Amino acid sequence: MLRVRFAPSPTGYLHIGSARTFIFNWLCARHYGGTMILRIDDTDLERNTEESLQSILEGLKWLDLPWDEQYRQSERLALHKQMAETILEKGLGYRDFTPAGSDASPGHRELTKDESERRATAGEPFVLRYRVPRGTDEVVTFNDAVFGEQSKAAEDIEDFALLRSNGAPTYHLASCADDADLRISHVVRGQEHLSNTFKHILIFKAAGYDPPQFVHLPLLMAPDGAKLSKRIHGPVVSVTTYRDAGFIPHAFINFLCLLGWSPKDDRERMTRQELIDVFSFEGVNRSNAVVNFTEENPFDPKALWLNAETIRNMPVEELAELLKPFVNASAEKLALVTPLIRERIHLLNEVNTEFGYFFNDELAPYDATELIPKKGDAAMALRVLEQAANTLATAEFTHDGLDSALRAAAEKLGVKAGQMFEPIRVAVCGKKNAPPLFGTLEALGRDTCLKRIAQAIEKLK
C-alpha cells in the first residue's frame, strides 16, 4: 500500500515550498488510495519551538487537506537508538571518541570492538558514525522518480553521524528509522535533500530494510534566481501571509501545484478532485520554479488571478461566509455587498481595504472636484446632489425602485443619466470607481446615503 509522509521541522513558520511538498504528498496519497502521514521531525531540541509547531499546524489546517496519521519524532527515540544499535552490532557503525571541537581522529574508525566497548562503558562521550565502505569501488545508486538514476562513489561520502555525543539521533538516522517503521513507500521531499539520499540508502540497507521510492521536487526560486528563503525574503514565503491577505485555500493550493508541475494538457484552474485525478510525478519538471513577486506586490500575478477566478465562481453565500473574518459587518450587510464586489476583488481582505465605504461610518477624504460629472461643472454637481437628496428621502430603497426614481430625477433636471449618477456615486463612496450604483445605494441604506450626500453638498458650497 502506498504510504507517504510530510515531515516538517518546527523551527519556523510553514514555508510555501514546504506547503507544496505537503500538497504533492497529499495528492499522491489520494490519487493512489494511499495513506497520508504527518510526522513532526522535532529531534533538534535546540532549535524547535512550540510557537513554530503551532504556526505549521495552523498553516496546514488552513489548507484543509486532512492527513490520516500523525506522529512526533521526539516520542520515538527508543526506535531510533535501536536502529543505531543494529548498525553498530553489524560492524557498519563505530564510536568516534574525538572530543567536541577537535579535528576528527581517523584512528577511531579502526578501534577494536573491545576497546570501543571499554571506553563507552567508562562513560567517555562519543559520536556514533556510519562506517562508509573504503577502498571497495562501491557505488551507491538509486532511481529518483523526478531526477532519474543517481549514483555516487562511496569514497566520496564522509563517515556521517548517526547519534550525537548526547545520544540524540541525527536527522539522517531518525528520518530513516521512522520511514522504515511507518512503512513509508515513497519519500517525497525537496530537491535540497537529494544529496542526503545516498546516506539514507546506506542506512536503510545496513538496518535490513529496502529503501523507499525517492521523489525529489524542484526548488522554488525568487525572481532574482535566489532560492526562496525565510531569512532573505521574509513573510513573502510564509503560508500565513497568503492566508492573512485573503487567499482562498484551494486557489493557493492550485497555484502551488503549478509551480514545477503540469497536468500536461495546459489546464490551470482545477478543482480539488481534478487535481487528485490527474496528479502524477511524471508531470513534475526537473527545472526550478520561480515565484514572481516584487517589493510593491508580494504575490505572484498567477496566484492573484487564480484567487480572483475562484472568488468569481463561488456561490455568494459561501463567499460571504469567507469574508466575515476580514470585516466588521452583519450577515445581512454582507449578503447585500458580496454580489456587488465578487467580480472586483482578487483577495478577501480587499473587502475592507478597497470597499471599506460599505462598512465604515466615515468616508476617506476626497477632493470636491471628484464630484463634478463629465461635461459638467460644480453648479451642475450641486443641483444633482440636492435633487438626489430629495429623491432618495422618499424613494423605494430597492435596486429597481432607485433605478426608476433617479432616472426620473435626471430627466426632471435635464441632465444625462450618467451626469446624475456620477456625483451620487462619489458622494456615497468617496471614489468614482465603485460597484453598480443602485445596488451600492441599497447596500448602504437610506440614512447613510443621505448623510454622505449632505456632506458632499457642503464640500461644493
N, C-alpha and C positions, 0 to 999 in steps of 0.2 A: 504494500500500500504506500502511496506517495505521502511523505511527511516532510513538511518544510518548517523552518523557524525564522523568526526575526529576533535578533539578539542585541538590543541596544545597551550601551554602557551609560549609566546615569551620571554623566559628567558635564551635562549642559542641556539646552533645550533640544527639541526634536528638529533636526536639520532636514531641509526639503529633500536632500539626497537620501537620507535615511528613510524618510517617508516614502519615497519612490521604491526603495528596496522592500519595505513592508508591503506596499501595494502589489509589486510584482510577485512576491511570495504568496500573497492572499489570492491573487488571480490564478496563479498556478494551482494552488490547492483547490479552489472552487472549480476550475476548468476540468481537472482530472478526478474530482471527487475525493480529494485527499484531506489531510489534517493540517490546520494552521496553528503553529505554536508560537507563543510569545515567551521568550526567555530573557530575563533581565540579567545581563552579564555584569554583576556588581562585586566582583572579587578585588577590584582595585580600591581598597578601603580608603586610601589617602585622597583620592580624587572624587569618589562617589558622594553625592549629596541627596538628601531626601527631596529637596526642592527640585533638583533636576529630574528625579524619578517622577514626581507628580506632574511636572511640565511635559515630560514624554508621554505619560499616560493620558493627560488631557488632550494632547495633540492627536494621539491615536484614536481616542474615543470620539473626537470631533469628526474624524474621517468616516466613522460609522461603518467600519469593516470589522465585524466581530471575529475574534480568534476562538479556537476550540480548547486549547490547553494553555496554562500559564505556570511558569517556574521562576525561581530566583536561584541564580548560580551559587550565591553565598550559603544557601541551605543544602548544598550538595558537595561540600568539601571532602567528606569521607570518600565519596565516589572518585573524586579527582586523585586523592592520595593513594587509593587502591590501584588506579591505573599506573601511577608513578612507581609504586612498589613492584607491579608486574613487570614493567620495563626494566627496572633495576635488577630484579631477580634473573631476568633473561640475559643479563650482561650487556644490554643495549643502552644502559644509562650508567653514570658514575657520579660519585660525590666529588665536588670541587671545593676544597677547603681554603682556597685563596681568600685572605682577609678582604673585607669590603674596602674598595678604594685602591686596591693594589692591582698591578698587572696580573692577568690570569697566568696560572702556572700550568704549562702543558704537561708537566710530570704527573699531575693528579689523575689524568686520564689513564695512566699506566699503573696506578696503585693496585696492589693485590686486594682481593676481596677481604682477606683477614685484616689487613692494615686499615682499609676503609671502614670496616665494621668497628674496629677498636677505637678509632678516632671519633666516630659518630657516637659510640656508646659513652665515650668520655665527655660528651657534651660539646665537642668542638663544632661550631657552626659550619654549614656547608650549603652550597647550591647544587641541586641535582640537575645534571646536564644529560642531554641525549648524546650517545656515542655515535656520531655520524661516521659511516664507513670511510676509511682512508686507504689509499693505495690499491683499490679493488676495481677501478674503472667503472664503478656502479653509477648508473644514471637514474634519477628519479623522474618519472613521467606520469602525466595524467592528461585526460582529454576534457577540455573545458567546453561547455555547451555553446559558448559565445566565441571564445578566442581560439578554439581548436586545440590541436596537440601541443602540449607544453613539456619541455624537458630541461633538466639541469643536472650537471655533474655533481655527485655527492661531495667531491673535493671542494666545490665552491660554496658549500653550506657549512656555516660555523656550528660548533657544538653548542646548541642553544639550550637555554634553561627550561626545565620542567617545573621545578619547585624553587622558590626563593629561599634565602637563608633563614627567614622566619617561618618556613614551612608552607607558605601560601602558594597556591598554584599560579603559574603564569597564564597569560591569555591562551597561548598555544595548547597547553595541556588541558585546561579547564574546558575550552571550547570543544576539543576533540572528545574528551571523556563524556561530556554531556550529549554531543551529537551521537556518539555511539550508544549511550544508554537510552536516549529518547528515540532511537531508530530513525534518525533523520536520513531520508533517502536522497534529498537534493539540498545542497548548501548554496543558497542564492544570496550574494553579497556584492559589495562594491569592488571595482577593479583594483583598489588600493590593497586588497588582501590577496591578489593573485600571487605575489611573491611568497606570501606566508604558506601557501598551499603545499609547497614542496616539503616543508617541515611537518605539516599536518599529515601528509601521505605517510611519512616515516613513522609518526606516532600511531596512526591507525594500524599500520601493518605490524609494528612492534607489539601492540597490545592485542593483536589477534583479530582485528576487525577489517572487513572490506571497506575501503573508503567510499563515501557517498559520491554522487554525481556533483561536480562543481559547476556553478554558473556564476560568472563574474560580469557585473554590469558596468557599462562605460561611465566615466565620471561626469559630473555636472560642472560646467565652467562658467566663469564670468565673461562679460563681453570683451574684456582685455586679454582673455586667454588664460587667466589665472584660475586655479581650482577654487570653487566656491568655498569660502572659509568663514567660520563664525568670527574669527579674530579680525580678518580684513574687511569683510563685507557686512558684518553686524546683523541687525534684525532682518535684513532682506532675505536671509537664508533660513529663517525660523518659520515653522509651520504656523505658530500662533500669530505671527504678523499678518498672514493671509486670513486667518480666522477673524482677527480683530478688525481687519479692514472691511470685512463683509463678503468674503468669498463663500459661495455655496460649496459644501464639502465635495459633492460629486463633480462639480466643474473643476475644482482644484485637482481631484484625482484624474480626471480626463486630461488635464494639462500635463501633469507629471508623467502620465503614460506615454504621451507623445514625445517626451524627452528621451531620445535614444531607442524608441520602439515604434514600429509601424505595423498596422494590420495588413499591409500590402495591397490595399485597394483604395488608398488615398482618402479614406474616411477620416474625419477629425472629431466631429461631435458624435459620441456614442453613449448609450445608456449603460448602466452597470451590467445588465445582462449581456448586452452586445460585447462589452469588454471581456467578460468571462468566456463567452462563446468563441471569440476569435483569438484569445491570447495564446501565444506560444513563444518560446525562446528563440525560435527561428527568426522572429521579427525584430530581435534586438540587434541594433547596429554596433559594430565594434568602435566606431568613432565616438569621441566625447560629444556631449550635447551642451549647447550654450543657452543659458538663461539670460534673456535680453532685458536689462534694466538700466536706468540712468539715475543720476542724482535727483533729477526732477521727478521721475516716475519710477518708483521702486518695483513695479510689477511689469512682467513681460506682456507686450501687447496681445499675444496669443492667449495668455491666461485671462486677460481682461475681456477679450472677445468671447471666449468660451463661457465666462461667467455671465456676461450680458445676454448671450443667447439662451443660457439656462434660465435666467430670470424671466426673459420674454416668453418662454414656453411653459412657465409654471402656472398652475391654477392660481387665481387671485387669492383664494382663501389660504392656500399653502404659503404663498409669498408673504402675505400679511402676517402670518404667524412668525415667519423668519425675521421680519422687520422689527418685531416687538422689542428685542433687546437693544436696538440701536436708537430708539426714540421714545420719549415720554408722551404717549398718546393712548387714548382709549381704543378699544377694539372697533367701536363704531366709526371713529375718525379714520383709522387705518383702512377700514373697509371702503371708505369713500376715496381716500388718497391713493391707495395701491393701484387701481386701474389707471389712474392718471399718470403715474410715474414709471410703471412697469417697463415701458419701452424706452425710457430715458436714463436709466441708471446702469452702470457697469458693476457697481459694488453696493452691498446692502447699506453701508454707512453713509452713502450719498443721500439717503432718505433724510438725514439730518443736516449734512454739510451743504447740499445743493437745494434741498426743499424744506429748509427749516421754517420758511414763512407759513407753512401749513400748521406748524405746531407751536411756534414762539409767539409770545404776546406782542413783541415789538419787531418791526422790520429792521434789517440792516440799513444804515444810511445810504441814500441815493440822491443824485442830483436832480433838481426840479426840471431841468431840460429834458430828462428822460421821459417826462410826462407828455411832451409835445408830439402829436402824431405826424406822420408823413404828410407833406404838403399842407401843414397847418402851422399854427403859432400858439403862443401861450394863452391868448384870449380864447382860441378855439378849445384848447385843453380845459380851460376853466369852465366854459359853457358846458362841455361834455360831462365833466365831473359833477357839476351842480345838477345837471339833468339826471345823471346816473344815481345820485344820492336820492333824488325824489322818486325815481323809478323803483330802485331796489328797496325802498322803505315799504312798498306795498306789493311788490311782485311776488308771484308764487315761486318759492325758492327751490325749484327743481330745474334740471337741465333744460327741459322743453319750455317751462314757464319763463326762465331767464332769457332764453333764446328769443322767444316771442316778444317779451317786454322790451329788451334792449334794442332789438331791430326796429321796433316801432318808435322808440325814443330817438334813434338815429335819424329816422325818416322825418320825425317832427322837427328836429334841429336842422335838417337839410344837410347832413354830413353823411359821408360814406360809412358803411358798417365798420370797416377797418379803422377809420378815424375815431369812431365811437369806442371801439374795443381796446385800442392800444393804450390810451391814458388810464382806462379802468384796470387793465392788466398790470401796468406799472404801479398804480396806486395800491393795489391789494397785495402784490407780490414783491414789489421793490425792484423788479427787473423786467426787461422786455421778453426775454426767452423763458417761457413758462408753459405748463401744460394747457390744453384747450380751456378757454375762458369759462364757459358755463359750468363745466364740471368742477373747475377750480373755485368758482364762487360758491357753488353748492357745498363743497367740502369745507370751505372757510366759514360759512354760515353768515346770516344776515348781519348780526351785530358787529362781527369783526370787519366785514366788508364796509359797512357804513362808517365805522371808526376810522379805518385807513383812508377811505376816500375823503373824509373830513380833514384828515392830516395833510393829504395831498393838496386839497384846495388851499389850505393855509400856506403851503410851500409856494403856490403860484401867485398869491396875493402880494 
